[in-house]
Amino acid sequence: MTTYASREPIRILVAEDSATQRAQLCIVLEKIDCEIRAVSNGREALALMESFEPDLVLTDVNMPEMGGYDLCREVKKHPRLNKVAVILVTTLSDPVDVIRGLESGADNFIVKPFQEEYLLARVRNIISNRELRTDEHRMEVAIQIVFGGQRFVINSDRLQILNLLLSSYETAVQRNLALVQAQDELRALTETLERRVEARTAELRAESAKAAAAEHAVQKQANILQSVIHSMGDGLVVVSMEHELVMMNPAAIKILGAQCISLEALPPGPDPAVGEGATPDPSRPSFFKADRLTPLPAEANPISMALKGQPTSNVEIFATTEPHPEGIVLSVTAQPIRDAQGSLGGVVVALRDITSQKQMENHILRNQRMDSIGSLAGGIAHDLNNVLAPILMGSELLQMSQTDPSSLRIIDTINQSARRGSRLIKQLMTFARGTGDADYELLDISLMIEESLKVLGQTFPPNVRLRSELFEGLWPVNGDDTQLDQVLLNLCVNARDAMPGGGFITISANNVVIDALQASAREQARPGAFVLMSVSDTGSGIEPAVLERMYEPFFTTKPPGKGTGLGLSTILGIVRAHGGFIEVHTEIGHGTTFDVYLPAETDGHIPHGEKRCMELYRGNDELVLIVDDEEAIRNTACSTLELYGYRVHTAEDGVSAIAWFAQNHQHVTCVLTDMTMPHLDGISTVRTLRKLGRNFTAAVISGREESIDKKELEEIEVTQILHKPFDVQALLRTVHALVEEAQLRGGAMPSAADAERLVF
């Protein structure tokens, strides 16, 4: 007996075209110490053995491209692979299979179906016999076989072995053939039964699937309908003929309140539980007509009408509900529900909250109204400015010629009244248009407050008392006096409206300095020096809900027609434009204080009553052309300029100005023309004059700031704008600037000869 050294793990190659059986073979073989590779046919097996030399090939007989017999022949005749053991896996359904296996040089057969232990034992035996055949010390005259764990020496020739194999396997093959036939018959019967079962099962499955699909479709439709109803932005309510609530979607609950679910009727008419002097149930919605005042009668209720078979569509009502005690505007559509026979079964009601839509419509109407007011105010302002301009200039000219103190006081009153009218017009335009160029200058807030108190004292009712607390030595403020006067006026009007029964309004002003620590503790504040202007009342105070929204444009707590909702938003815009901020202190039942902080010019100086000496603006016989359709303005401006050394020609419109300019353009130093005139406006007039002669400077006179197009003025070289109403100083300053510009440009300068050649 020969002893053999231990080997490395057995290398096995599996060739099987069935993926399932290939995997099964690999799983079984993994139970022994081996390295397994698997392919699907003989050609792949030969290709793999170029790099992988197995100890054993386990191959199926029938495979595409190259079967097991051919694979075995190729292995046995290969000089390097001819000692590799080959096991054929077959059903062994024909005795010729054994001959073919021996002919191909196979080492053994594995018969399908096989037992796991049988396969493993056969593999072990084949490997053991192969090791004996390849042992360099094997006997040359005998065949040694290990079988059943024992080694036997057989002294027989090959023909005897072949006969023994054939006689031993023939009966097994015949039995296997009968077994295969019986299995085929059983398989055929099984397949027939399975086909019948499958057919019936398919029928039942189809019927079940059809029923399931129908149920799924119904459920899907129900889910979609429920999802649509629950996701609708509009409220949906279903009410029975007995006024019982059947269904409310979340939107309806959000509109009407969850308490409505327990109500016996929805929506109700007049609350039956409310008697004389009783308190209404706040959980029950109350409905009013679109006027928000008249309760909606039960017979006019859309649900009541629909329950009588009368559908309603987009009925606008006002409702106060538990979630919306302040009230909301609803668009209600109610439709009767009828069964297949046409009998009434209830009502479906759609509720749409159109409060925001109505607010937007009101805002649009207000904007349109403000536009109309702005257009009207612009026209009025233009006419009033035309009236005030000659008054301002004429009163100043009179002051120059009068010495009587009494007359001077009267003239000064006229002048101050005209200036006050000018400021009121500017304030009117700022309010109507929401626009207006700010004219910043150093202001004394004390003087502004004192002047405002005079006006307010004459216009407020006697039961509203005004008082002031002004600090002496207030710092100047760099601001627009018209805009800041509007801030003060609006705050005082709001204070008056908060005291319908009368009370006190206190206006105070003081100097304050806010450091960084104080500013960080206050929401709107910033560090710096400020003039604090405060308006306090003894009124009703401001509710917290109103306090949050009071600066919103168009928000108002006043009745319709009593307020625009623009007052506080305008105030906030003006104060912020001046670099300041507002703080509010209020207490319900005790009053409100608005603190307006305006940045102070601590080093500034207000030249009270000081004006630049108008002699500095005196002319030197320069020729000025004034074009304006207002005779009073033309004459007053002409007198003023002639008094200060200018020659003046006036024209009542653009056409006459062009006709005169065509003959005298070489002598004209500057042109002042009104913007708005009949036949030809100021822009067109200057543009035409430029075509006749370019050696002049030009200014436009305007009583409507919003009508000025700065870009268009640049195109026709207009460098100055004189706003109506203007006084003597403004007129002289503008003409002086035009003359200086003409000198720099080399324009027409006066001479004695020129004066003689002028055509007037």
Secondary structure, DSSP 8 states (H G I E B T S, - for coil): ---------EEEEEE-S-HHHHHHHHHHHTTSSEEEEEESSHHHHHHHTTT---SEEEEESS-SSS-HHHHHHHHHTSTTTTTSEEEEEE---STHHHHHHHHHT--EEEESS--HHHHHHHHHHHHHHHHHHT-TT--SSSEEEEETTEEEEE---HHHHHHHHHHHHHHHHHHHHHHHHHHHHHHHHHHHHHHHHHHHHHHHHHHHHHHHHHHHHHHHHHHHHHHHHHH-SSEEEEE-TTS-EEEE-HHHHHHH-GGGGG-SSSS-SS-TT--TT----TTS-EEE-TTSSSB--GGG-HHHHHHTT--EEEEEEEEE-SS-TT-EEEEEEEEEEE-TT--EEEEEEEEEE-HHHHHHHHHHHHHHHHHHHHHHHHHHHHHHHHHHHHHHHHHHHHHHH---HHHHHHHHHHHHHHHHHHHHHHHHHHHHHS------EEE-HHHHHHHHHHHHHHHS-TTEEEEEEE-TT---EEE-HHHHHHHHHHHHHHHHHT-TT-EEEEEEEEEEEE-HHHHHTSSS--SEEEEEEEEEE-S----HHHHHHTTSTT---S-TTS--S-HHHHHHHHHHHTT-EEEEEEETTTEEEEEEEEEB-TT----TT----GGGG--SS-EEEEE-S-HHHHHHHHHHHHHTT-EEEEESSHHHHHHHHHHHGGG--EEEEESS-SSS-HHHHHHHHHHH----EEEEEES-GGG--HHHHHHTTEEEEEESS--HHHHHHHHHHHHHHHHHHT-----HHHHHH---
